[in-house]
């Protein structure tokens, strides 16, 4: 089973679009979106386990200029929740 990480990102003022574009070019980032609310961007990454996701965040995502803070939320189950 793979581990999926949802990375909530705060960008420095005026840099959100540049950060999202840079994240979208990383081969380890599956998706990156500009969002509204307390965070500016959400990026989605997958790894073999939580350690691999953590390594991607620490070595690749944090290396992108313009990121001021991140919070990583890990998928903890393989169940899909859908409404009927």
PDB file of N, CA, C and O in Angstrom:
ATOM      1  N   UNK A   1       0.840  -1.185   0.000  1.00  0.00           N
ATOM      2  CA  UNK A   1       0.000   0.000   0.000  1.00  0.00           C
ATOM      3  C   UNK A   1       0.879   1.240   0.000  1.00  0.00           C
ATOM      4  O   UNK A   1       1.885   1.298   0.707  1.00  0.00           O
ATOM      5  N   UNK A   2       0.503   2.212  -0.780  1.00  0.00           N
ATOM      6  CA  UNK A   2       1.246   3.461  -0.806  1.00  0.00           C
ATOM      7  C   UNK A   2       0.684   4.423   0.236  1.00  0.00           C
ATOM      8  O   UNK A   2      -0.435   4.258   0.723  1.00  0.00           O
ATOM      9  N   UNK A   3       1.473   5.412   0.556  1.00  0.00           N
ATOM     10  CA  UNK A   3       1.075   6.448   1.499  1.00  0.00           C
ATOM     11  C   UNK A   3       0.940   7.753   0.724  1.00  0.00           C
ATOM     12  O   UNK A   3       1.848   8.142  -0.010  1.00  0.00           O
ATOM     13  N   UNK A   4      -0.176   8.416   0.885  1.00  0.00           N
ATOM     14  CA  UNK A   4      -0.399   9.681   0.203  1.00  0.00           C
ATOM     15  C   UNK A   4      -0.288  10.806   1.216  1.00  0.00           C
ATOM     16  O   UNK A   4      -0.835  10.716   2.315  1.00  0.00           O
ATOM     17  N   UNK A   5       0.422  11.872   0.845  1.00  0.00           N
ATOM     18  CA  UNK A   5       0.565  13.036   1.707  1.00  0.00           C
ATOM     19  C   UNK A   5      -0.089  14.253   1.075  1.00  0.00           C
ATOM     20  O   UNK A   5       0.100  14.537  -0.108  1.00  0.00           O
ATOM     21  N   UNK A   6      -0.851  14.956   1.875  1.00  0.00           N
ATOM     22  CA  UNK A   6      -1.475  16.212   1.461  1.00  0.00           C
ATOM     23  C   UNK A   6      -0.701  17.308   2.175  1.00  0.00           C
ATOM     24  O   UNK A   6      -0.753  17.410   3.401  1.00  0.00           O
ATOM     25  N   UNK A   7       0.017  18.127   1.413  1.00  0.00           N
ATOM     26  CA  UNK A   7       0.903  19.122   1.987  1.00  0.00           C
ATOM     27  C   UNK A   7       0.228  20.492   1.882  1.00  0.00           C
ATOM     28  O   UNK A   7       0.034  21.017   0.785  1.00  0.00           O
ATOM     29  N   UNK A   8      -0.127  21.061   3.036  1.00  0.00           N
ATOM     30  CA  UNK A   8      -0.718  22.394   3.094  1.00  0.00           C
ATOM     31  C   UNK A   8       0.425  23.392   3.203  1.00  0.00           C
ATOM     32  O   UNK A   8       1.279  23.272   4.081  1.00  0.00           O
ATOM     33  N   UNK A   9       0.441  24.373   2.314  1.00  0.00           N
ATOM     34  CA  UNK A   9       1.600  25.251   2.191  1.00  0.00           C
ATOM     35  C   UNK A   9       1.208  26.715   2.317  1.00  0.00           C
ATOM     36  O   UNK A   9       0.267  27.180   1.674  1.00  0.00           O
ATOM     37  N   UNK A  10       1.946  27.434   3.156  1.00  0.00           N
ATOM     38  CA  UNK A  10       1.853  28.880   3.226  1.00  0.00           C
ATOM     39  C   UNK A  10       3.033  29.437   2.439  1.00  0.00           C
ATOM     40  O   UNK A  10       4.182  29.064   2.676  1.00  0.00           O
ATOM     41  N   UNK A  11       2.739  30.325   1.510  1.00  0.00           N
ATOM     42  CA  UNK A  11       3.787  30.953   0.713  1.00  0.00           C
ATOM     43  C   UNK A  11       4.037  32.368   1.233  1.00  0.00           C
ATOM     44  O   UNK A  11       3.172  32.978   1.862  1.00  0.00           O
ATOM     45  N   UNK A  12       5.230  32.872   0.958  1.00  0.00           N
ATOM     46  CA  UNK A  12       5.506  34.256   1.309  1.00  0.00           C
ATOM     47  C   UNK A  12       4.644  35.158   0.422  1.00  0.00           C
ATOM     48  O   UNK A  12       4.197  34.745  -0.648  1.00  0.00           O
ATOM     49  N   UNK A  13       4.420  36.367   0.868  1.00  0.00           N
ATOM     50  CA  UNK A  13       3.519  37.290   0.181  1.00  0.00           C
ATOM     51  C   UNK A  13       3.921  37.455  -1.286  1.00  0.00           C
ATOM     52  O   UNK A  13       5.074  37.748  -1.602  1.00  0.00           O
ATOM     53  N   UNK A  14       2.948  37.261  -2.167  1.00  0.00           N
ATOM     54  CA  UNK A  14       3.147  37.443  -3.593  1.00  0.00           C
ATOM     55  C   UNK A  14       3.827  36.287  -4.316  1.00  0.00           C
ATOM     56  O   UNK A  14       4.095  36.387  -5.513  1.00  0.00           O
ATOM     57  N   UNK A  15       4.113  35.189  -3.615  1.00  0.00           N
ATOM     58  CA  UNK A  15       4.859  34.088  -4.225  1.00  0.00           C
ATOM     59  C   UNK A  15       4.040  32.817  -4.446  1.00  0.00           C
ATOM     60  O   UNK A  15       4.580  31.835  -4.954  1.00  0.00           O
ATOM     61  N   UNK A  16       2.774  32.801  -4.088  1.00  0.00           N
ATOM     62  CA  UNK A  16       1.979  31.571  -4.156  1.00  0.00           C
ATOM     63  C   UNK A  16       1.942  30.978  -5.567  1.00  0.00           C
ATOM     64  O   UNK A  16       2.114  29.769  -5.729  1.00  0.00           O
ATOM     65  N   UNK A  17       1.724  31.789  -6.564  1.00  0.00           N
ATOM     66  CA  UNK A  17       1.640  31.273  -7.936  1.00  0.00           C
ATOM     67  C   UNK A  17       2.983  30.684  -8.379  1.00  0.00           C
ATOM     68  O   UNK A  17       3.019  29.625  -9.005  1.00  0.00           O
ATOM     69  N   UNK A  18       4.079  31.364  -8.057  1.00  0.00           N
ATOM     70  CA  UNK A  18       5.409  30.862  -8.426  1.00  0.00           C
ATOM     71  C   UNK A  18       5.709  29.540  -7.722  1.00  0.00           C
ATOM     72  O   UNK A  18       6.263  28.619  -8.323  1.00  0.00           O
ATOM     73  N   UNK A  19       5.340  29.456  -6.446  1.00  0.00           N
ATOM     74  CA  UNK A  19       5.569  28.226  -5.688  1.00  0.00           C
ATOM     75  C   UNK A  19       4.755  27.081  -6.288  1.00  0.00           C
ATOM     76  O   UNK A  19       5.281  25.985  -6.483  1.00  0.00           O
ATOM     77  N   UNK A  20       3.487  27.324  -6.580  1.00  0.00           N
ATOM     78  CA  UNK A  20       2.636  26.272  -7.151  1.00  0.00           C
ATOM     79  C   UNK A  20       3.191  25.780  -8.487  1.00  0.00           C
ATOM     80  O   UNK A  20       3.182  24.579  -8.758  1.00  0.00           O
ATOM     81  N   UNK A  21       3.670  26.695  -9.315  1.00  0.00           N
ATOM     82  CA  UNK A  21       4.252  26.298 -10.605  1.00  0.00           C
ATOM     83  C   UNK A  21       5.510  25.454 -10.397  1.00  0.00           C
ATOM     84  O   UNK A  21       5.706  24.445 -11.075  1.00  0.00           O
ATOM     85  N   UNK A  22       6.354  25.869  -9.462  1.00  0.00           N
ATOM     86  CA  UNK A  22       7.585  25.120  -9.185  1.00  0.00           C
ATOM     87  C   UNK A  22       7.265  23.721  -8.650  1.00  0.00           C
ATOM     88  O   UNK A  22       7.911  22.744  -9.029  1.00  0.00           O
ATOM     89  N   UNK A  23       6.274  23.630  -7.775  1.00  0.00           N
ATOM     90  CA  UNK A  23       5.875  22.331  -7.233  1.00  0.00           C
ATOM     91  C   UNK A  23       5.339  21.421  -8.331  1.00  0.00           C
ATOM     92  O   UNK A  23       5.621  20.222  -8.343  1.00  0.00           O
ATOM     93  N   UNK A  24       4.572  21.988  -9.248  1.00  0.00           N
ATOM     94  CA  UNK A  24       4.006  21.214 -10.345  1.00  0.00           C
ATOM     95  C   UNK A  24       5.056  20.607 -11.262  1.00  0.00           C
ATOM     96  O   UNK A  24       4.774  19.643 -11.974  1.00  0.00           O
ATOM     97  N   UNK A  25       6.263  21.161 -11.253  1.00  0.00           N
ATOM     98  CA  UNK A  25       7.352  20.646 -12.089  1.00  0.00           C
ATOM     99  C   UNK A  25       8.151  19.538 -11.400  1.00  0.00           C
ATOM    100  O   UNK A  25       8.941  18.852 -12.049  1.00  0.00           O
ATOM    101  N   UNK A  26       7.954  19.359 -10.103  1.00  0.00           N
ATOM    102  CA  UNK A  26       8.678  18.301  -9.391  1.00  0.00           C
ATOM    103  C   UNK A  26       8.084  16.938  -9.747  1.00  0.00           C
ATOM    104  O   UNK A  26       6.868  16.763  -9.674  1.00  0.00           O
ATOM    105  N   UNK A  27       8.908  15.987 -10.123  1.00  0.00           N
ATOM    106  CA  UNK A  27       8.375  14.670 -10.498  1.00  0.00           C
ATOM    107  C   UNK A  27       7.730  13.924  -9.321  1.00  0.00           C
ATOM    108  O   UNK A  27       6.930  13.012  -9.532  1.00  0.00           O
ATOM    109  N   UNK A  28       8.065  14.298  -8.112  1.00  0.00           N
ATOM    110  CA  UNK A  28       7.512  13.624  -6.929  1.00  0.00           C
ATOM    111  C   UNK A  28       6.175  14.207  -6.485  1.00  0.00           C
ATOM    112  O   UNK A  28       5.515  13.645  -5.611  1.00  0.00           O
ATOM    113  N   UNK A  29       5.769  15.331  -7.081  1.00  0.00           N
ATOM    114  CA  UNK A  29       4.490  15.953  -6.731  1.00  0.00           C
ATOM    115  C   UNK A  29       3.457  15.541  -7.768  1.00  0.00           C
ATOM    116  O   UNK A  29       3.600  15.847  -8.952  1.00  0.00           O
ATOM    117  N   UNK A  30       2.413  14.843  -7.320  1.00  0.00           N
ATOM    118  CA  UNK A  30       1.366  14.378  -8.236  1.00  0.00           C
ATOM    119  C   UNK A  30       0.469  15.522  -8.687  1.00  0.00           C
ATOM    120  O   UNK A  30       0.097  15.607  -9.857  1.00  0.00           O
ATOM    121  N   UNK A  31       0.124  16.403  -7.746  1.00  0.00           N
ATOM    122  CA  UNK A  31      -0.767  17.522  -8.031  1.00  0.00           C
ATOM    123  C   UNK A  31      -0.408  18.692  -7.133  1.00  0.00           C
ATOM    124  O   UNK A  31       0.072  18.495  -6.016  1.00  0.00           O
ATOM    125  N   UNK A  32      -0.637  19.918  -7.614  1.00  0.00           N
ATOM    126  CA  UNK A  32      -0.443  21.118  -6.806  1.00  0.00           C
ATOM    127  C   UNK A  32      -1.504  22.134  -7.218  1.00  0.00           C
ATOM    128  O   UNK A  32      -1.688  22.405  -8.405  1.00  0.00           O
ATOM    129  N   UNK A  33      -2.193  22.689  -6.235  1.00  0.00           N
ATOM    130  CA  UNK A  33      -3.290  23.621  -6.499  1.00  0.00           C
ATOM    131  C   UNK A  33      -3.160  24.870  -5.653  1.00  0.00           C
ATOM    132  O   UNK A  33      -2.769  24.797  -4.488  1.00  0.00           O
ATOM    133  N   UNK A  34      -3.488  26.023  -6.234  1.00  0.00           N
ATOM    134  CA  UNK A  34      -3.689  27.233  -5.455  1.00  0.00           C
ATOM    135  C   UNK A  34      -5.050  27.094  -4.786  1.00  0.00           C
ATOM    136  O   UNK A  34      -6.017  26.689  -5.431  1.00  0.00           O
ATOM    137  N   UNK A  35      -5.134  27.422  -3.511  1.00  0.00           N
ATOM    138  CA  UNK A  35      -6.393  27.278  -2.782  1.00  0.00           C
ATOM    139  C   UNK A  35      -6.669  28.545  -1.980  1.00  0.00           C
ATOM    140  O   UNK A  35      -5.804  29.410  -1.845  1.00  0.00           O
ATOM    141  N   UNK A  36      -7.880  28.642  -1.452  1.00  0.00           N
ATOM    142  CA  UNK A  36      -8.231  29.753  -0.579  1.00  0.00           C
ATOM    143  C   UNK A  36      -8.261  29.262   0.857  1.00  0.00           C
ATOM    144  O   UNK A  36      -8.300  28.058   1.112  1.00  0.00           O
ATOM    145  N   UNK A  37      -8.243  30.189   1.780  1.00  0.00           N
ATOM    146  CA  UNK A  37      -8.270  29.836   3.196  1.00  0.00           C
ATOM    147  C   UNK A  37      -6.947  30.169   3.852  1.00  0.00           C
ATOM    148  O   UNK A  37      -6.189  30.993   3.341  1.00  0.00           O
ATOM    149  N   UNK A  38      -6.664  29.538   4.975  1.00  0.00           N
ATOM    150  CA  UNK A  38      -5.439  29.870   5.705  1.00  0.00           C
ATOM    151  C   UNK A  38      -4.159  29.407   4.999  1.00  0.00           C
ATOM    152  O   UNK A  38      -3.068  29.870   5.334  1.00  0.00           O
ATOM    153  N   UNK A  39      -4.283  28.505   4.034  1.00  0.00           N
ATOM    154  CA  UNK A  39      -3.126  28.045   3.275  1.00  0.00           C
ATOM    155  C   UNK A  39      -3.265  28.500   1.834  1.00  0.00           C
ATOM    156  O   UNK A  39      -4.376  28.740   1.361  1.00  0.00           O
ATOM    157  N   UNK A  40      -2.153  28.621   1.139  1.00  0.00           N
ATOM    158  CA  UNK A  40      -2.137  29.129  -0.230  1.00  0.00           C
ATOM    159  C   UNK A  40      -2.134  28.029  -1.283  1.00  0.00           C
ATOM    160  O   UNK A  40      -2.643  28.208  -2.390  1.00  0.00           O
ATOM    161  N   UNK A  41      -1.553  26.893  -0.922  1.00  0.00           N
ATOM    162  CA  UNK A  41      -1.339  25.809  -1.893  1.00  0.00           C
ATOM    163  C   UNK A  41      -1.551  24.475  -1.192  1.00  0.00           C
ATOM    164  O   UNK A  41      -1.244  24.327  -0.009  1.00  0.00           O
ATOM    165  N   UNK A  42      -2.076  23.510  -1.932  1.00  0.00           N
ATOM    166  CA  UNK A  42      -2.061  22.126  -1.467  1.00  0.00           C
ATOM    167  C   UNK A  42      -1.337  21.309  -2.533  1.00  0.00           C
ATOM    168  O   UNK A  42      -1.625  21.418  -3.725  1.00  0.00           O
ATOM    169  N   UNK A  43      -0.399  20.497  -2.082  1.00  0.00           N
ATOM    170  CA  UNK A  43       0.340  19.604  -2.976  1.00  0.00           C
ATOM    171  C   UNK A  43       0.081  18.176  -2.517  1.00  0.00           C
ATOM    172  O   UNK A  43      -0.038  17.910  -1.321  1.00  0.00           O
ATOM    173  N   UNK A  44      -0.003  17.271  -3.466  1.00  0.00           N
ATOM    174  CA  UNK A  44      -0.261  15.869  -3.165  1.00  0.00           C
ATOM    175  C   UNK A  44       0.925  15.048  -3.655  1.00  0.00           C
ATOM    176  O   UNK A  44       1.329  15.135  -4.814  1.00  0.00           O
ATOM    177  N   UNK A  45       1.476  14.241  -2.733  1.00  0.00           N
ATOM    178  CA  UNK A  45       2.601  13.371  -3.072  1.00  0.00           C
ATOM    179  C   UNK A  45       2.291  11.956  -2.608  1.00  0.00           C
ATOM    180  O   UNK A  45       1.492  11.758  -1.693  1.00  0.00           O
ATOM    181  N   UNK A  46       2.918  10.983  -3.234  1.00  0.00           N
ATOM    182  CA  UNK A  46       2.763   9.589  -2.824  1.00  0.00           C
ATOM    183  C   UNK A  46       4.134   8.971  -2.603  1.00  0.00           C
ATOM    184  O   UNK A  46       5.112   9.317  -3.266  1.00  0.00           O
ATOM    185  N   UNK A  47       4.174   8.063  -1.669  1.00  0.00           N
ATOM    186  CA  UNK A  47       5.405   7.338  -1.401  1.00  0.00           C
ATOM    187  C   UNK A  47       5.073   5.936  -0.944  1.00  0.00           C
ATOM    188  O   UNK A  47       3.906   5.606  -0.732  1.00  0.00           O
ATOM    189  N   UNK A  48       6.081   5.117  -0.794  1.00  0.00           N
ATOM    190  CA  UNK A  48       5.876   3.745  -0.339  1.00  0.00           C
ATOM    191  C   UNK A  48       5.376   3.707   1.092  1.00  0.00           C
ATOM    192  O   UNK A  48       4.644   2.798   1.484  1.00  0.00           O
ATOM    193  N   UNK A  49       5.784   4.717   1.879  1.00  0.00           N
ATOM    194  CA  UNK A  49       5.380   4.789   3.280  1.00  0.00           C
ATOM    195  C   UNK A  49       5.511   6.238   3.766  1.00  0.00           C
ATOM    196  O   UNK A  49       5.901   7.122   3.003  1.00  0.00           O
ATOM    197  N   UNK A  50       5.182   6.468   5.038  1.00  0.00           N
ATOM    198  CA  UNK A  50       5.225   7.819   5.597  1.00  0.00           C
ATOM    199  C   UNK A  50       6.641   8.394   5.566  1.00  0.00           C
ATOM    200  O   UNK A  50       6.824   9.597   5.381  1.00  0.00           O
ATOM    201  N   UNK A  51       7.625   7.543   5.746  1.00  0.00           N
ATOM    202  CA  UNK A  51       9.014   7.998   5.720  1.00  0.00           C
ATOM    203  C   UNK A  51       9.397   8.557   4.353  1.00  0.00           C
ATOM    204  O   UNK A  51      10.099   9.565   4.264  1.00  0.00           O
ATOM    205  N   UNK A  52       8.949   7.920   3.317  1.00  0.00           N
ATOM    206  CA  UNK A  52       9.260   8.395   1.962  1.00  0.00           C
ATOM    207  C   UNK A  52       8.570   9.721   1.685  1.00  0.00           C
ATOM    208  O   UNK A  52       9.173  10.620   1.099  1.00  0.00           O
ATOM    209  N   UNK A  53       7.325   9.855   2.095  1.00  0.00           N
ATOM    210  CA  UNK A  53       6.614  11.129   1.925  1.00  0.00           C
ATOM    211  C   UNK A  53       7.344  12.226   2.701  1.00  0.00           C
ATOM    212  O   UNK A  53       7.531  13.330   2.192  1.00  0.00           O
ATOM    213  N   UNK A  54       7.750  11.924   3.919  1.00  0.00           N
ATOM    214  CA  UNK A  54       8.476  12.878   4.746  1.00  0.00           C
ATOM    215  C   UNK A  54       9.776  13.333   4.086  1.00  0.00           C
ATOM    216  O   UNK A  54      10.122  14.514   4.132  1.00  0.00           O
ATOM    217  N   UNK A  55      10.485  12.402   3.480  1.00  0.00           N
ATOM    218  CA  UNK A  55      11.735  12.729   2.799  1.00  0.00           C
ATOM    219  C   UNK A  55      11.491  13.663   1.624  1.00  0.00           C
ATOM    220  O   UNK A  55      12.259  14.601   1.411  1.00  0.00           O
ATOM    221  N   UNK A  56      10.438  13.418   0.863  1.00  0.00           N
ATOM    222  CA  UNK A  56      10.091  14.292  -0.268  1.00  0.00           C
ATOM    223  C   UNK A  56       9.800  15.699   0.240  1.00  0.00           C
ATOM    224  O   UNK A  56      10.276  16.681  -0.331  1.00  0.00           O
ATOM    225  N   UNK A  57       9.028  15.795   1.301  1.00  0.00           N
ATOM    226  CA  UNK A  57       8.686  17.112   1.850  1.00  0.00           C
ATOM    227  C   UNK A  57       9.951  17.827   2.323  1.00  0.00           C
ATOM    228  O   UNK A  57      10.169  18.992   1.989  1.00  0.00           O
ATOM    229  N   UNK A  58      10.772  17.141   3.087  1.00  0.00           N
ATOM    230  CA  UNK A  58      11.960  17.766   3.677  1.00  0.00           C
ATOM    231  C   UNK A  58      13.028  18.132   2.650  1.00  0.00           C
ATOM    232  O   UNK A  58      13.677  19.170   2.780  1.00  0.00           O
ATOM    233  N   UNK A  59      13.215  17.304   1.644  1.00  0.00           N
ATOM    234  CA  UNK A  59      14.324  17.533   0.712  1.00  0.00           C
ATOM    235  C   UNK A  59      13.926  18.248  -0.571  1.00  0.00           C
ATOM    236  O   UNK A  59      14.752  18.936  -1.170  1.00  0.00           O
ATOM    237  N   UNK A  60      12.686  18.102  -1.000  1.00  0.00           N
ATOM    238  CA  UNK A  60      12.297  18.691  -2.282  1.00  0.00           C
ATOM    239  C   UNK A  60      11.315  19.846  -2.136  1.00  0.00           C
ATOM    240  O   UNK A  60      11.516  20.914  -2.714  1.00  0.00           O
ATOM    241  N   UNK A  61      10.264  19.634  -1.371  1.00  0.00           N
ATOM    242  CA  UNK A  61       9.261  20.696  -1.244  1.00  0.00           C
ATOM    243  C   UNK A  61       9.814  21.877  -0.454  1.00  0.00           C
ATOM    244  O   UNK A  61       9.642  23.025  -0.863  1.00  0.00           O
ATOM    245  N   UNK A  62      10.474  21.614   0.668  1.00  0.00           N
ATOM    246  CA  UNK A  62      11.033  22.714   1.455  1.00  0.00           C
ATOM    247  C   UNK A  62      12.142  23.457   0.720  1.00  0.00           C
ATOM    248  O   UNK A  62      12.489  24.572   1.109  1.00  0.00           O
ATOM    249  N   UNK A  63      12.699  22.875  -0.318  1.00  0.00           N
ATOM    250  CA  UNK A  63      13.746  23.532  -1.099  1.00  0.00           C
ATOM    251  C   UNK A  63      13.198  24.564  -2.083  1.00  0.00           C
ATOM    252  O   UNK A  63      13.968  25.337  -2.653  1.00  0.00           O
ATOM    253  N   UNK A  64      11.891  24.587  -2.289  1.00  0.00           N
ATOM    254  CA  UNK A  64      11.291  25.524  -3.234  1.00  0.00           C
ATOM    255  C   UNK A  64      11.276  26.923  -2.604  1.00  0.00           C
ATOM    256  O   UNK A  64      10.736  27.106  -1.513  1.00  0.00           O
ATOM    257  N   UNK A  65      11.867  27.906  -3.289  1.00  0.00           N
ATOM    258  CA  UNK A  65      11.861  29.271  -2.753  1.00  0.00           C
ATOM    259  C   UNK A  65      10.438  29.822  -2.653  1.00  0.00           C
ATOM    260  O   UNK A  65       9.609  29.593  -3.533  1.00  0.00           O
ATOM    261  N   UNK A  66      10.171  30.548  -1.574  1.00  0.00           N
ATOM    262  CA  UNK A  66       8.867  31.181  -1.400  1.00  0.00           C
ATOM    263  C   UNK A  66       7.940  30.445  -0.456  1.00  0.00           C
ATOM    264  O   UNK A  66       6.834  30.915  -0.189  1.00  0.00           O
ATOM    265  N   UNK A  67       8.369  29.293   0.058  1.00  0.00           N
ATOM    266  CA  UNK A  67       7.559  28.556   1.026  1.00  0.00           C
ATOM    267  C   UNK A  67       7.942  29.013   2.426  1.00  0.00           C
ATOM    268  O   UNK A  67       9.115  28.996   2.797  1.00  0.00           O
ATOM    269  N   UNK A  68       6.933  29.426   3.201  1.00  0.00           N
ATOM    270  CA  UNK A  68       7.242  29.868   4.559  1.00  0.00           C
ATOM    271  C   UNK A  68       6.903  28.807   5.608  1.00  0.00           C
ATOM    272  O   UNK A  68       7.535  28.754   6.662  1.00  0.00           O
ATOM    273  N   UNK A  69       5.900  27.957   5.320  1.00  0.00           N
ATOM    274  CA  UNK A  69       5.514  26.936   6.297  1.00  0.00           C
ATOM    275  C   UNK A  69       4.713  25.845   5.606  1.00  0.00           C
ATOM    276  O   UNK A  69       3.996  26.104   4.639  1.00  0.00           O
ATOM    277  N   UNK A  70       4.841  24.619   6.111  1.00  0.00           N
ATOM    278  CA  UNK A  70       4.041  23.506   5.588  1.00  0.00           C
ATOM    279  C   UNK A  70       3.460  22.689   6.732  1.00  0.00           C
ATOM    280  O   UNK A  70       3.994  22.661   7.841  1.00  0.00           O
ATOM    281  N   UNK A  71       2.363  22.034   6.432  1.00  0.00           N
ATOM    282  CA  UNK A  71       1.780  21.033   7.316  1.00  0.00           C
ATOM    283  C   UNK A  71       1.481  19.825   6.438  1.00  0.00           C
ATOM    284  O   UNK A  71       0.855  19.954   5.386  1.00  0.00           O
ATOM    285  N   UNK A  72       1.926  18.661   6.870  1.00  0.00           N
ATOM    286  CA  UNK A  72       1.709  17.438   6.102  1.00  0.00           C
ATOM    287  C   UNK A  72       0.639  16.594   6.766  1.00  0.00           C
ATOM    288  O   UNK A  72       0.732  16.268   7.950  1.00  0.00           O
ATOM    289  N   UNK A  73      -0.375  16.244   5.996  1.00  0.00           N
ATOM    290  CA  UNK A  73      -1.452  15.362   6.456  1.00  0.00           C
ATOM    291  C   UNK A  73      -1.312  14.059   5.671  1.00  0.00           C
ATOM    292  O   UNK A  73      -1.333  14.059   4.440  1.00  0.00           O
ATOM    293  N   UNK A  74      -1.170  12.959   6.393  1.00  0.00           N
ATOM    294  CA  UNK A  74      -0.980  11.668   5.738  1.00  0.00           C
ATOM    295  C   UNK A  74      -2.275  10.878   5.669  1.00  0.00           C
ATOM    296  O   UNK A  74      -3.072  10.881   6.608  1.00  0.00           O
ATOM    297  N   UNK A  75      -2.471  10.212   4.566  1.00  0.00           N
ATOM    298  CA  UNK A  75      -3.560   9.257   4.402  1.00  0.00           C
ATOM    299  C   UNK A  75      -3.263   8.091   5.337  1.00  0.00           C
ATOM    300  O   UNK A  75      -2.170   7.526   5.293  1.00  0.00           O
ATOM    301  N   UNK A  76      -4.226   7.727   6.182  1.00  0.00           N
ATOM    302  CA  UNK A  76      -3.977   6.662   7.145  1.00  0.00           C
ATOM    303  C   UNK A  76      -4.752   5.376   6.855  1.00  0.00           C
ATOM    304  O   UNK A  76      -4.652   4.411   7.612  1.00  0.00           O
ATOM    305  N   UNK A  77      -5.500   5.355   5.800  1.00  0.00           N
ATOM    306  CA  UNK A  77      -6.270   4.160   5.462  1.00  0.00           C
ATOM    307  C   UNK A  77      -6.425   4.076   3.938  1.00  0.00           C
ATOM    308  O   UNK A  77      -6.290   5.078   3.236  1.00  0.00           O
ATOM    309  N   UNK A  78      -6.702   2.903   3.453  1.00  0.00           N
ATOM    310  CA  UNK A  78      -6.928   2.743   2.024  1.00  0.00           C
ATOM    311  C   UNK A  78      -8.415   2.772   1.676  1.00  0.00           C
ATOM    312  O   UNK A  78      -8.795   2.462   0.546  1.00  0.00           O
ATOM    313  N   UNK A  79      -9.247   3.137   2.628  1.00  0.00           N
ATOM    314  CA  UNK A  79     -10.685   3.220   2.373  1.00  0.00           C
ATOM    315  C   UNK A  79     -11.033   4.507   1.663  1.00  0.00           C
ATOM    316  O   UNK A  79     -10.489   5.563   1.988  1.00  0.00           O
ATOM    317  N   UNK A  80     -11.922   4.435   0.707  1.00  0.00           N
ATOM    318  CA  UNK A  80     -12.440   5.622   0.058  1.00  0.00           C
ATOM    319  C   UNK A  80     -13.795   5.929   0.645  1.00  0.00           C
ATOM    320  O   UNK A  80     -14.639   5.044   0.784  1.00  0.00           O
ATOM    321  N   UNK A  81     -14.001   7.168   0.985  1.00  0.00           N
ATOM    322  CA  UNK A  81     -15.287   7.580   1.548  1.00  0.00           C
ATOM    323  C   UNK A  81     -16.037   8.356   0.477  1.00  0.00           C
ATOM    324  O   UNK A  81     -15.546   9.362  -0.035  1.00  0.00           O
ATOM    325  N   UNK A  82     -17.225   7.881   0.145  1.00  0.00           N
ATOM    326  CA  UNK A  82     -18.048   8.577  -0.837  1.00  0.00           C
ATOM    327  C   UNK A  82     -19.433   8.770  -0.274  1.00  0.00           C
ATOM    328  O   UNK A  82     -19.891   7.989   0.560  1.00  0.00           O
ATOM    329  N   UNK A  83     -20.090   9.798  -0.724  1.00  0.00           N
ATOM    330  CA  UNK A  83     -21.468  10.013  -0.274  1.00  0.00           C
ATOM    331  C   UNK A  83     -22.424   9.352  -1.257  1.00  0.00           C
ATOM    332  O   UNK A  83     -22.134   9.259  -2.450  1.00  0.00           O
ATOM    333  N   UNK A  84     -23.556   8.898  -0.756  1.00  0.00           N
ATOM    334  CA  UNK A  84     -24.520   8.240  -1.636  1.00  0.00           C
ATOM    335  C   UNK A  84     -25.786   9.029  -1.725  1.00  0.00           C
ATOM    336  O   UNK A  84     -26.716   8.627  -2.424  1.00  0.00           O
TER     337      UNK A  84
END
